[in-house]
Amino acid sequence: MSQTMCENCRNYVYDDESDCMICEMDLDEDEMRLFLAYALPVLRFLR
């Protein structure tokens, strides 16, 4: 199984209550759009 970018992120943490890994980065629609606008070109460059 290949690693995802989430597994390398400091916001991806273990949650004791749900007994699983979760992302602590809670973005609304506008924040997600801005994040992806920055992240996608960088990820394409890294391939």
N, C-alpha and C positions, 0 to 999 in steps of 0.2 A: 504494500500500500504506500502510495507517495504522500509526502508531507504537503500540507497546505500552508498558505501564508499565515493563517491564523495560528498554527502551532508555533510559529516563530515570534508571535506578537506578545508584548508584555501585558496587553489587555485580556488575553486568553488565559483564564485562571480556573483553578479547581474550586467548585462550590460544594461545601460540605452538606448543605441542606438538600440539594438535588442529586448529590453523588455523581456529578459529571462536570465536564469542562464547559465553561460559558465565556462569552465575550462581554466584558464590562463596558465596552464602548457602545453607548446607547445614543444613536444618532436619529434625528428626525429626518424627514424627506429632503429638506434643503441642505442639511449638513451632509447627508449621504451623497447627494449629487455633487457637492463640492469635493468631498473625499474621493469619490470615484473619478472625478475629472482630473484630479492630481495623480491618483494611484494607477489608473489604467495605462497611461503612457509610460510610466516608470516600469511597470510590470512587463509591458511589451518590450521595452528596451533591455530588460534583464534576461529575456529568453535566449 
